[in-house]
Amino acid sequence: MKVRKIMYAPTAVTQFTYRFNKENNTDIERESVEYLDGSPFVTIDFKDTDQDLVFEYSYELGRIQNYLARIRKELLPLEDYPFPSEE
């Protein structure tokens, strides 16, 4: 299942997805970011992820995006949410 949603901080989606995948042994992928009228839309592919984990991921990502919008930041703390390696 793929979802396309407007996000405040698309880069934080990459950080959160990487951490979530490592912690839950999932293969969720942030596929693309497209800007329409100045707003970033992110496409996320949940593949065959269990629906409970999709709900958990979506809820937490929404909470993170809301928090980042309130504090006007685009990145999560790198020590807690590193970027995936370039391999």
C-alpha positions as CSV (number, residue, x, y, z in Angstrom):
1,M,0.0,0.0,0.0
2,K,1.3,3.4,-1.0
3,V,0.2,6.7,0.7
4,R,0.9,10.2,-0.6
5,K,0.5,12.9,2.1
6,I,1.5,16.5,2.7
7,M,4.3,16.7,5.3
8,Y,5.8,19.7,7.1
9,A,9.4,18.2,7.2
10,P,10.0,15.6,4.5
11,T,13.6,15.0,5.6
12,A,12.4,14.0,9.1
13,V,10.3,11.3,7.3
14,T,13.5,9.7,6.1
15,Q,15.0,9.8,9.6
16,F,11.9,8.4,11.3
17,T,11.4,5.7,8.7
18,Y,14.9,4.5,9.0
19,R,14.7,4.2,12.8
20,F,11.2,2.6,12.7
21,N,12.4,0.0,10.2
22,K,15.4,-0.9,12.3
23,E,13.3,-1.2,15.5
24,N,10.4,-3.1,14.0
25,N,12.2,-5.1,11.3
26,T,10.0,-3.6,8.6
27,D,10.7,-2.4,5.0
28,I,8.7,0.8,4.9
29,E,10.1,3.1,2.2
30,R,9.9,6.8,1.7
31,E,9.7,6.8,-2.0
32,S,9.6,10.4,-3.2
33,V,9.0,14.0,-2.3
34,E,7.1,16.2,-4.7
35,Y,6.4,19.9,-4.3
36,L,3.0,21.2,-5.4
37,D,2.3,24.9,-5.0
38,G,5.2,25.1,-2.5
39,S,3.9,22.2,-0.3
40,P,5.9,19.0,0.1
41,F,4.0,15.8,-0.6
42,V,5.7,12.6,0.5
43,T,4.9,9.1,-0.9
44,I,5.4,6.3,1.5
45,D,5.3,2.6,0.5
46,F,4.2,0.3,3.3
47,K,4.7,-2.8,1.2
48,D,3.5,-5.9,3.1
49,T,3.8,-4.2,6.6
50,D,1.3,-5.5,9.2
51,Q,-1.6,-3.2,9.6
52,D,-0.9,-2.6,13.3
53,L,2.6,-1.4,12.5
54,V,1.2,0.8,9.7
55,F,-1.1,2.4,12.3
56,E,1.8,2.8,14.8
57,Y,4.1,4.3,12.2
58,S,1.4,6.7,10.9
59,Y,0.4,7.8,14.4
60,E,4.0,8.5,15.4
61,L,4.9,10.2,12.2
62,G,1.9,12.5,12.5
63,R,2.9,13.4,16.1
64,I,6.4,14.1,15.0
65,Q,5.3,16.3,12.0
66,N,3.0,18.3,14.3
67,Y,5.8,18.8,16.9
68,L,8.3,19.9,14.2
69,A,5.8,22.3,12.8
70,R,5.2,23.9,16.2
71,I,8.9,24.4,16.9
72,R,9.7,25.3,13.3
73,K,12.4,22.6,12.7
74,E,12.9,20.4,9.7
75,L,15.1,17.7,11.2
76,L,14.9,15.3,14.1
77,P,17.9,15.0,16.5
78,L,20.6,13.2,14.6
79,E,21.8,11.3,17.7
80,D,18.3,9.7,18.1
81,Y,17.3,9.6,14.4
82,P,20.3,9.1,12.2
83,F,20.0,9.0,8.4
84,P,20.4,5.7,6.6
85,S,23.9,4.9,5.3
86,E,24.6,5.6,1.6
87,E,25.2,1.9,0.8
